[in-house]
Amino acid sequence: MQKTARSIILYVPLVTLLMTSATVFVPPFDKADAWASTKVGAAAAVNTEAFGAPPGAVRKAKLIGDNIFYNERIETSGTGLVQILLNDGSSFTVGPNSDLVIDEFVYDPDSGNGKLVATFSKGVARFVGGKLSKKKGGVSVKTPVGTIGIRGAITNINLAAPKPVFSLVFGDELTFSGNDGTSKRVYQAGYSLEVGGGGAGVRRTTSSDLTTVQGAISSRPGQTGGTSSPPTNQRVEGSGFARVNSDLGQIMTAPPPKPQAVQSTSLIETEDTLVQVQKVTEEQTVTVIEDEIGDDDVEPTVDVRILTAGSTFAPVWDGNRVVTAPGAQGLLGGSTGLNTTVAFSFLDVTSGGATGLVQATIEGNKVAQFVFEGDGTYYYSQAYTDKGNVVQEGNASKVPVVPSVDTATDGNVTSYAWGAQQYNEDFVAFAHLPNITPEGGPSFDIEDLIVGFYGIGTDFSNFGNASDPTEVRRYTLSTDPTTMFRFGTEESDGSFTPFTTQALFLNPLVAQELGTAFLSNVGSTDLLMIENVPDTLDQAHFLAASFYIDGTGSSQKSFISLAVGDVYLDDSNQYGAMGTGRRGSHRMAASQTAALYGGGIDTFTGPTGGDFFGSNAQSFVFGADFSGPEGDSPYGDSYIDRPSGVDRPDTLSGTLHVGSLDESASTTVSSLSRTDRTLTGYAAGVLESTVNYYDYGVGPVGYSSTGPSDFSVTFDSSEHSLGGSLTVRDTNGLDADVDSITVRFGYDQDGSGTWRAAFIDDDTYAARNSSDASATYLITDDGEKVEHEADNNPNTYFVSHTLVKSADGTTSADDAILGGTTACTCAFLEWGYWGTSLDYDDADGDLTSPEQRRDQFHLGTWVAGDVTNSVDLPNSGSASYAGHAVGNVVSNGVQYLAAGDFNMSVNFADRAGTATISNFDGRTMSAIVNEQSIANGNLFSGTLSGSGSLTGDLNTSFVGGPGGNHDGVIGNFNASEGTWSANGIVAGEKQ
């Protein structure tokens, strides 16, 4: 915006700061002597006992209009006040018992270039920046505790306080370089630097900070600022001031602190709060200080990023897949919706506990947001009136009944609204539902949802401390707002209870099918972020997952979601951001095929920059952002056979989640158990394929490993990452094309791509597909290799079963699959779940299928340990093992996961033993196992049999643990009986 000469009109009390005439004296100068003159300014206003001592001259009292010279020392007595106006328009207002020296002043009025250096050794002062302060590094003030840099700002300096305090009252930036090497930066008005014995710290500016300085630099009764004829309001009005004030007259608008949307103490989460709002109308006496500013410096507004759904949505890669009700699918900010910055105006709060209010009109609807101190979440109902007032009821647990309005004072209600707000330091986010109809029971249209957020980006140049330990940061992630309101409960009294769930990145249409009972039991990791270094978040790895398996047999539903990646800095090395691929899968009913997940998850950039907000990166917004380079690229759910009623547009969605740092839950990395190791083992899963469903009519096919070399995973604590691969085989020969499928996850084989996994501790880790598409491939029955499409993600996920506690019943006796089993809890071996969605580039025609092939696995299983080489196993003695079996079942066309108990005994002298899987989906099966010869590790295999015609095979390997090299046993199994089949993994511990 073009800068124009305007006057800052400062609000002051009726007893003015320093009584002056409306025009301020500025000594004349021209370009020729601007750089050489020793006269740097003038005394614009003086009250008793202010003195100056130019270099080589005697000390004498200062009078209004006196020149100020380079290197002149300005002192005040216990009652003295002086305002120094420098040639660039900067000013110092110096309070009692103060000492100031202008050490250096050079200024070219044409270019605006130059430099101001001053020493302020004691007392209280206010600095108002002029043209030199517009340049970075243009103004420095040296103090006994360090040097402050001031850029485009009004700054209070208080050296008389018990601890020196430097406050950014208004403007861009205040920096501090302490004598002890401390460096700090304040970049938002309303914050102060306090310097104590432990260095400098940034904190909120208190009312005491402001009133102490204001009182010190304000005139006393009878003082006149050095003029014999103090101006009255009438004299100012008739002075012709409007003609020299850009024809703007006396603008009754203060240069407020940069508008904020949060404060710093907590909202009381008890009774409902009634807040009434009215527009500001007041008159105050003014003091004028000339400055060169733009309109954007004085507008009482705050920029808020706004997202709405629009009337339609179509992804850029498929214009024919049009969503006609995008709000119901969480598609906010894409296609015809709003994804923009809106200026919200500040209004006045006249009652209640709010500290501020902002309002704007969005798509014809007034949207008001009250500002509270501290951090928290609350729900609200609002009434808007024809007098421009807003009446709000707030509650921490539900949306209250719509507020009553006194029409005589507040006006007639024109509309109602509901909403939710989450706030923290330098951050506020809200979901707002306009046009609520309370009569006859509340009703609303989810398509009208308006989401907005405001935040000041974290200053990563002044973040953390290199001497601090690295930590794991824990962020809670809020419920997606579409899900929150769409599945909430309308209460009989007219209130509304929003629905909350820990399910992340889940299509709201799928959420509807899974049901609120299911969603209420979904568990989540929160978002865990492991720092790479303590003084920045750059390259910190993160993961966020949610997971639940509900029910058994044909009534089972299942869901898993995952985001894993790292934090990176933008080109200016200023603002951190997170971006990753959405991974996971769900099965809404056992009779349906599963859906595998794709799409991007990103942090949203704030309206003024930054993806993290607050001094300690306390907040962010995470979800489907349609403003990036991929445009309208939503989440995608990929089915092999779409369930009835699920149309192609229904597979598109988006979610938003607000991340809030739980600072009390941070954990130092050094306190965690993180073991560098390479484990080998087994994997299994059920393949759903377009070819097997449509061309060959085979349906789902069981795949599993045949030996410990088919699976490998390596954990690297120095990189906070892991990488590996698994191979599963068509052991029953049901697939007409494929012999085996190999999937790579985490970092690549050459060690690159470490950000595609997160290794938090030995129980908490996850990975998505590696960046090397060629490492994921199939081998045909003829031995030909067909690689995954290079320009398409495999959408692989790989997680530990301990990632989300109780999601599968491992640690709880509920109706999840492991609820009735005695699961192996041996820490020396690992097991979990995996899934993938694969498309192949069959350029050479190696596949016989008549169309492009897509393969998908939902919640396959894996197990791994330190497999002992055969020659190192005992040659005598025996051992018994107990644990569990878990795997996938296909029964009469339905699919689900099941679990049972696993027992095994072995005679090492005979290299043989027996194994039993019992109570697995109502079946018991046994095998006699014998050692097989393999190049590495050990393998004990046998044929499974059970009641009726059940047949199958079992492969096992002994693994080392803390007590020896055969402390445990791992393996996998395949079994079938008529239209029933199963495959999975086994794990047991030595008894």
Secondary structure, 3 states (H helix, E strand, C coil): CCCEEEEEEEECCCCCCCCCCCCCCCCCCCHHHHCCCCEEEEEEEEECCEEEECCCCCCEECCCCCEEECCCEEEECCCCEEEEEECCCCEEEECCCCEEEEEEEEECCCCCCEEEEEEEEECEEEEECCCHHHCCCCEEEEECCEEEEEEEEEEEEECCCCCCEEEEEEEEEEEEEECCCCEEEECCCCEEEEEECCEEEEEECCHHHHHHHHHHHCCCCCCCCCCCCCCCHHHHHCCCHHHHCCCCCCCCCCCCCCCCCCCCCCCCCCCCEEEEEECCCCCCCEEEEEEEECHHHCCCEEEEEEEECCCCECCCCCCCCCECCHHHHCCCCCCCCCEEEEEEEEEEEEECCCCEEEEEEECCEEEEEEECCCCEEEEEEEEEECCCCEEEEEECCCECCCCCCCHHHHCCEEEEEEEEEEEECCEEEEEEEECCECCCCCECCHHHCEEEEEECECCHHHCCCCCCCCEEEEEEECCCHHHHHHCCEECCCCCEECCCCCCCCCCHHHHHHHCHHHHHCCEEEEEEEECCECCECCCCEEEEEEEEEECCHHHCEEEEEEEEEEEEECCCCCCEEEEEECEEEEECCCCCCCEEEECEEEECCCCCCCCCECCCCCEEEEECCCCCCCCCCCEEEEECCCCCCCCHHHHEECCEEEEEECHHHCEEHHHCCCCCEEEEEEEEEEEEEHHHHHHCCCCCEEEECCCHHHEEEEEECCCCEEEEEEEEECCCCCCCCEEEEEEEEECCCCCCCHHHEEEEECCEEEEEECCCHHHCEEEECCCCEEEECCCCCCCCEEEECCCCCCCCCCCCCCCCCCCCCCCCCCCCCEEEEEEEEEEECCCCCCCCCCCCCEEEEEEEEEEEEEECCHHHCCCCCEEEEEEEEEEEEEECCEEEEEEEEEEEEEECCCCEEEEEEEEECCEEEEEEEEEECCCCCCEEEEEEEECCCCEEEEEEEEEEECCEEEEEEEEEEEEEECCEEEEEEEEEEEC
